[in-house]
Amino acid sequence: MLLGICVSLLLPAAPAPAATARPAPATIRPELLGDAEQVVVVSTSRWGTTSGSVSMYQKVGSTWKRVAGPYGARTGRNGLSPAHVEGDGTTPAGSYPILSGFGWYASARTKLPYTRVAPGACWISDPTRPDYNTRVVEPSCASPNENLYRIARSGPYRRAIVTGYNIEPTVAGVGSAIFLHVHAYSRGKSRATSGCVSLTASHLYSLWRRLDPAKRPRVIIGPASWLRGT
């Protein structure tokens, strides 16, 4: 028995199952790609994980070319979900347009529509409000709404990319403020998010400077096997 255990420890590790390999556009379900010519693919090994991989692809003619990544990323503290709702701690799986960016800096350095946050900048996450899941400016930004200025000043929203999750139409309670942003850290380690996707500052900037609204960019999020439809 002991010999068997020792031999098994000496054997080379089995290759990762195909389902965990990072999916590229050629292997992703076509309905998730739509008419995009740029896609940011956020893939994980399973629904419940809080870590994943991010790669960016751009269409050149009829061929997809990887232009950034793969980068490590953090996802929701409760993993991913195809049925995300407000406050459940998951990152919504699916395919969403990339709409705009906001941040702390005066210079955008991106082709995306950009807003520099200022005191009073607030993203509404209260599903009882008529302006749910929009950015507003108001004197006080109380929980459960997100104080964009405070979070930008502390680091995670120094740069943030706005996805079109639950926008046009917006359904109360289905979720709000789903961004790609910079990691939040605790004791030097990146933390899982409340539903967004986070990366290091340099990796986020790599996406930020390449995104082009003319290419109809989308972010596609899900476990690798789900993205492939297998």
N, C-alpha and C positions, 0 to 999 in steps of 0.2 A: 504493500500500500504506500509506504513512504517513498519507495523507488518511483512509483507511478506519479506521485505528487512532484518529486524533484524533476522528473523528466518533463512533466507538463510545464513547469516553471521555466525550463530551458528552451522550450519550443518557441519559435517566433510568434509574435502576436498575430491573430487572425486579422485579415483586412476588414476595414469598417464596412458594414452593410451598405449596399448601394443607396438605400433610402436616406443615409446620413450624409452622402456626398453633396457638395454645394450645387444646387441646380442653376443652370444657365438658361437664357431665354429659349434656346432650341429644345429644351426638355420641359419647359413650363407650359401648362395648359394655355392655349392660344387666347381664350376669353379673358385671362388675367393680363395679357399683354395689350389687348385692344389695339389702338392705332399709335401707340407710343413709339418714339424713336430713341428715347432714353428711358432706362429703367434702373431703379435702385432695388436690388433683391435682398431682402432680409430673411434668411433661412435659419431654422433651428432643427435639432435632431428629433424633437418631440414637443407635444403641446405644453407640457408642464415645466420646461426649462426656462431659466431666466437669462440665458446667454445664447448668442447666435453669431452669425457671420453676415457681413454686408459686402456686396460687390455692386459696382455700377457698370452698366453696359450701354453701348451706343450703337445704333444701326448705321452701317456704312453700306449703301446699296441694299442688297438683300441679306447681308451678313451682319451678325451681332458681334461686336468687339468689346472685350472687357477693358475699361479705361481707368478703373480704380478698384482697389481692394484685391483680395479679400481682407476685411478688417474685422476684428472682434467687436462685438456689440453687446449691450445689455437690453433686456426686454422687461416686460411687466413682472412684478414680484410674484404673481400667480401664473406666470407663463403666458401663453397665447390662447385666444378664443375666437371662434367664428361667430360668436353671439355676444360680443362685448356689451356691457352696460355700464353706466356711470358708477365709478367707485369700486368696481370689482377687482381692480389690480391686475387686469390682463391687458395685453396688447392685442388690438383687433386684427385678426387674420383677414387678408383680402387684398384687393388692388385699388389704389386710390391715387387721384391726380396730385401732383406736387404743385402748390399754388403760389407760394411766396416765402419770404424770409423776414425775420426781424432780429434785432440784436442791440448790443451795447454801443457799437462802433459808429462813428459819424460816416465813414466810408463803407459802402455796401460791398464792393469787390465781388459782386455776383450779378448775373443777368436777370435774376428773379426780381419781381417787385419787392422793394425793401422798405421797412419801417424801422427807424431808430426809436427804441423805447424811451419814454420819459416818465417822470413821476405821474402817477394816476393811470398808467397803462394797465389794463386788467382784462383777462380772458374769462368770460362768464361760463362757469360750470354748474350753476344753479339751474336745474331743469324747470323750475317754476317761473323763470323769467322769460319774457318774450324775446330777449336778445341772447338766449342760450347759444353757446358755442360760437360766439363772435368776440372780437377784440373791441373794447370800448375804452374811453378815458373818463374817469369819474373820481371824485375827491377821495373816496375810501374804497379799497378793494378787500372785502372781507371773505373769509372761507365760507363756502367751498370754492369760491372763485380764485383764479391764479393771479397773483401780483407780479406781472411780467417785469416791472422795473426792479423789484426786490430780487427776483430770481436771476435776472440778468446780472445785476451787480454782484451777486454771490458766486456766479460762475456758470451754472448749467445753461442759461439762456443768453450767454454772451453772443452766441449765434444759434438760431433755431430755424428749422425748415418746417413750414406749415403744410400738412397734408389735407386732402379734401375729405377725410373721414367724417361722415355725418354732416356734410355741408351740401346744400342744394340737392335734395331737401334736407332740412335739419329736423330730426325727430327727438322730442324731449325725452331725456333719460337714457338715450342709446349711447351716449358718450361724447366727450368734448376734449379739446386741447391735445390732439394727438400729433406730436411733433417728432422730428429728428433733432436731437440737441446734444450738447456736450455732457459727458458723464458728471454725475454727482459722486463725491467720494466720502468715505468714512474710514478713518485710520489708514489712509493711503490706498484703499481698495475701492474700485468702482462699485456702485450700488445698483441693484435692480431698480426699475422705474415704477411709476404708478400706472403706466400704460403706453408711454412713449418708447422710442428706440434711441439709445444714447451711444455715443462713440467718444473717442479721445478728441481733443480740440483739433489736432492736426488732421485726423481722419475725416472729421466732419467738414473741415475747410476744403479738403480734397474734393468732396462732393459739391460743396457750396460753389466753388469757382467754376465747376463744369456744367452745372445745371442750366438749361436753356429753355425758356417757355416755348420757343418756336419748335422744339422737338417733342412737345406734348409729354413731358416727363411724368412718370408714375413711380410710386413705391409699391412693391409687391411683398407681402409679409405672410409667412406661414411655415409650418414644418416642411422639410424637403419633400417628403412623400406626398403630402397634401398639395403642394405646388405642382407636382407632376401628375397628380390625379391617380396615384397608384395605391 
